[in-house]
Amino acid sequence: MEGAAYRMRLELIARGADRVKHRHDSLLKHLVGTYELLRLLDRRTPVCLAGLAHSVYSTDVFLSRLIPLTERNGVRELIGPEAEQLTCLFSAVKRQEFFAKAERGAPSSRLPTGTRKSY
């Protein structure tokens, strides 16, 4: 792990991701595992970096917020604007509805209607 991924990993550790439980292990292991899987699948770098950060703002399923949305600029500086935007969008998607509606159209979001356009 190098560059932006390494810096983001250090930030995750500084924020306590290694001490936050996620399923059977730590949030850090889950996020790093997601990053590594996306790399193995040869996804673009911003997608891999978004995988590394994908639940730092919390999700509708994982409610622990490691980094507040007010610190999006800092995350953007660490992983880049595209990866940060994907991370923010992932935090906003209602997953149950996403899977139910994926074949029929755009998924719902947890964001208020007026805020969706900025993402």
C-alpha positions in Angstrom: 0.0 0.0 0.0 1.5 3.3 -1.0 0.7 6.9 -1.7 -2.9 8.0 -1.1 -3.9 4.6 0.2 -1.1 4.5 2.7 -1.9 8.0 3.9 -5.6 7.1 4.2 -4.7 4.0 6.2 -2.7 6.1 8.6 -5.6 8.4 9.0 -8.0 5.5 9.7 -5.7 4.2 12.4 -5.4 7.7 13.9 -9.2 7.8 14.0 -9.4 4.5 15.7 -10.6 2.3 12.9 -8.5 -0.6 14.2 -10.5 -0.4 17.5 -14.0 -0.1 15.9 -15.8 -3.5 15.6 -17.2 -4.4 12.2 -18.8 -7.8 11.9 -16.2 -10.3 13.0 -13.2 -8.0 13.0 -12.2 -4.4 13.0 -13.4 -1.6 10.7 -9.8 -1.1 9.6 -9.5 -4.7 8.4 -12.8 -4.5 6.6 -11.8 -1.2 4.8 -8.3 -2.5 3.9 -9.8 -5.8 2.7 -12.3 -3.9 0.5 -9.4 -1.8 -1.0 -7.3 -4.9 -1.7 -10.3 -6.8 -3.3 -10.9 -3.9 -5.6 -7.2 -3.8 -6.5 -7.3 -7.5 -7.3 -10.3 -6.9 -9.5 -8.2 -4.3 -11.3 -10.5 -1.4 -10.6 -9.5 2.2 -11.2 -7.5 3.9 -8.4 -10.3 6.2 -7.3 -12.7 3.2 -6.9 -10.1 1.4 -4.9 -9.5 4.4 -2.7 -13.3 4.8 -2.2 -13.3 1.2 -1.1 -10.7 2.0 1.5 -12.9 4.8 2.9 -16.4 3.6 2.0 -18.0 3.7 5.4 -16.0 6.4 7.2 -19.0 8.7 7.1 -21.3 5.9 8.3 -24.0 4.1 6.3 -27.6 3.1 6.8 -26.3 -0.3 8.0 -23.0 0.7 9.7 -23.9 3.6 12.0 -20.4 4.3 13.5 -19.2 7.6 12.0 -15.4 7.6 12.0 -15.1 11.0 10.1 -17.8 13.6 10.2 -19.2 15.0 6.9 -17.8 18.4 8.0 -14.3 17.0 7.3 -15.0 16.0 3.7 -12.3 18.4 2.5 -9.7 16.5 4.5 -10.7 13.2 3.1 -10.7 14.7 -0.4 -7.1 15.8 0.2 -6.1 12.3 1.2 -7.8 10.2 -1.5 -8.8 12.7 -4.2 -12.1 14.3 -5.2 -13.5 11.3 -7.2 -12.8 8.8 -4.5 -14.2 11.1 -1.8 -17.4 11.7 -3.8 -17.9 8.0 -4.2 -17.3 7.5 -0.5 -19.9 10.2 0.3 -22.4 8.7 -2.1 -21.9 5.3 -0.6 -22.8 6.7 2.8 -26.0 8.1 1.5 -27.4 5.1 -0.3 -30.2 3.1 1.4 -28.8 -0.3 0.6 -32.0 -2.4 1.0 -33.8 -0.1 -1.5 -30.8 0.0 -3.7 -30.7 -3.7 -4.2 -34.5 -3.9 -4.6 -34.5 -1.1 -7.2 -31.2 -1.6 -9.0 -32.8 -3.1 -12.0 -35.7 -0.6 -12.2 -33.9 2.8 -11.8 -32.0 5.0 -9.5 -31.7 4.0 -5.9 -33.0 6.1 -3.0 -30.6 8.2 -0.9 -30.5 9.1 2.8 -29.7 12.7 1.8 -32.3 15.4 1.7 -33.5 16.0 -1.8 -31.9 19.5 -2.0 -28.4 18.2 -1.2 -28.2 15.4 -3.7 -27.2 17.7 -6.6 -23.9 18.7 -5.0 -22.7 15.1 -5.1 
